[in-house]
Amino acid sequence: MDQPAVEQTLRELERKLLELEETLHAIAAGGVTERRTDAPPARPEAPSPGPAPVFGRIVDETVADRPGPSEGPSWARAAPPHNEPPEGAPAPNPAPARRPSSPPRSTPEEGRPPAPAELLRFRERLERAARDLAHDYDELLGRLSYPSMPTSPPRTISFARGVPSLDIIDVEGLREAAVRAFNSDPEGTTAYGTAVGYPRLRSWIADKHGVEPERVLVTNGSLQADAFLFDHLVRAGDEVIVESPTYDRTLLGLRQRGAQLHAIELTRDGIDTDALGHLLSQGAKPKLAHIIPNFQNPAGYTLSLQRRQALLSLAEAYDFMILEDDPYGELRFTGENVPTMLSLDGKHVVYASSFTKTVAPGVRVGYLVGPVELIAALTKQATNTYISPNMVAQSLVYEFCASGAIERSIETVKTALAERARTLADALRSELAEAEFVEPQGGYFMWVTLPEGTDVHALFDAAAERGVTFVKGTDFLLEGGENTLRLAYSGVTPAEIETGIGRLAEAYRSLQG
Ligand SMILES: Cc1ncc(COP(=O)(O)O)c(C=O)c1O
């Protein structure tokens, strides 16, 4: 872009900003009847509005929507009479209040005060315009690349949250699925439905796992499924096996119910089944073992086939249930898939999964597959808790799955995760060589061990000061882990990963003293 064009665009942006400010002033002072035409130009040499500038969304929109000089703002023109507030009642303040003491008032020239719906619409337009303006301005600055521009404080890069970033969520596909859900089954989508879940989705899940629908319970996220199961099985003092480390919400849910936890070490092949066998032979009597078999949260490790079989044999011999908590199983980007324990032995396994990591967390749809009697008992609990789960979400997810959009979504997520995991591993190798880790073959997480003596709490604070966060390893353990942390790479772009690891390394060095 050449310099005169840049200058012209800057002037245009500035002029728009002035106009916006004037309008807000006028509204705060009691309503706008006319747009001032004698406003001083942004700069002495500013030209009158010339040809549409390159960055023109705000300009075009405002020009297109702007009322004529004597018409006043759109909200003053269109208020339907039945929306008028009672005489003397103050109208709500429409703008970020520059002068909050001066709400819009009705004046004889203006006619009626704005209706609330119009004020809201006006605010939405303002917000959109402000976003577009800031975006155009940033773009312009990027092109000019001023070396001495003051920069705003760095945005925090979060390795803390195990969520997909927006760019890998198929928002358009979800929108289309929602439309199909309402069109194809308006009754089933809008009714209470049944506690077992939206029937078509239940059948789709049953087919996927090769089981009868009676063995499936579809819930509001798999955490809800876990909660039903824990409430059903675990009483205060009951023994439960957990992996060490494990998902912090599992620890929370089990502790809340007074479970006596046995934490068994997790190795690169998954839970140490020899150690578990030893514990059982010493007299432990667990009711349940909570296992995250694939790309474990927080460690990223996967339970080998041999250990899956060993675990099933222990469950048979010592008569306990395995909760196979598997939201990441579909997200393998290298290596061979390992069969689920559910498919190896239906008797001692209750399997949980979710659409959170493959579709979007906001749908809050998860499920359990288990023995018929167990599912029936949990269904009763579900009925007593909420009558039924969210049918709109489940109908939408069904349409998303049945159309094949889920396969594409999984591919998108896997491709992004593979690149992010690789970038993370490379960045750690080059910036923080002290970090020990296993490069993930799938899933969202990497577990990092720093040299003995590292204080993860101090590291967390030093990292936060430099604009990067993670979850301390101690949050996933009953004890220990002061030199460990979990890095989630699902919600950050490769560029953010590189910058974030640079900051983390700097924070680590700052503690070396
Ligand atoms: C192992 C595990 N189970 C369950 C969940 C929660 O899943 P949902 O969003 O379906 O409740 C998570 C989310 O991070 C998880 O890592």
Ligand as a Chemical Component Dictionary entry (heavy atoms), coordinates in Angstrom:
data_LIG
# 
_chem_comp.id                   LIG 
_chem_comp.type                 NON-POLYMER 
_chem_comp.pdbx_formal_charge   0 
_chem_comp.three_letter_code    LIG 
# 
loop_
_chem_comp_atom.comp_id 
_chem_comp_atom.atom_id 
_chem_comp_atom.alt_atom_id 
_chem_comp_atom.type_symbol 
_chem_comp_atom.charge 
_chem_comp_atom.model_Cartn_x 
_chem_comp_atom.model_Cartn_y 
_chem_comp_atom.model_Cartn_z 
_chem_comp_atom.pdbx_ordinal 
LIG C1 C1 C 0 -10.564 -37.550 31.212 1  
LIG C2 C2 C 0 -11.696 -36.579 31.073 2  
LIG N1 N1 N 0 -12.944 -36.970 31.365 3  
LIG C3 C3 C 0 -13.981 -36.125 31.250 4  
LIG C4 C4 C 0 -13.803 -34.832 30.815 5  
LIG C5 C5 C 0 -14.984 -33.906 30.710 6  
LIG O1 O1 O 0 -15.710 -34.124 29.577 7  
LIG P1 P1 P 0 -17.101 -33.394 29.289 8  
LIG O2 O2 O 0 -16.772 -32.046 28.754 9  
LIG O3 O3 O 0 -17.768 -34.275 28.309 10 
LIG O4 O4 O 0 -17.870 -33.303 30.566 11 
LIG C6 C6 C 0 -12.533 -34.392 30.504 12 
LIG C7 C7 C 0 -12.328 -33.004 30.081 13 
LIG O5 O5 O 0 -11.265 -32.441 30.088 14 
LIG C8 C8 C 0 -11.449 -35.287 30.635 15 
LIG O6 O6 O 0 -10.202 -34.913 30.355 16 
# 
loop_
_chem_comp_bond.comp_id 
_chem_comp_bond.atom_id_1 
_chem_comp_bond.atom_id_2 
_chem_comp_bond.value_order 
_chem_comp_bond.pdbx_ordinal 
LIG C1 C2 SING 1  
LIG C2 N1 SING 2  
LIG C2 C8 DOUB 3  
LIG N1 C3 DOUB 4  
LIG C3 C4 SING 5  
LIG C4 C5 SING 6  
LIG C4 C6 DOUB 7  
LIG C5 O1 SING 8  
LIG O1 P1 SING 9  
LIG P1 O2 DOUB 10 
LIG P1 O3 SING 11 
LIG P1 O4 SING 12 
LIG C6 C7 SING 13 
LIG C6 C8 SING 14 
LIG C7 O5 DOUB 15 
LIG C8 O6 SING 16 
# 
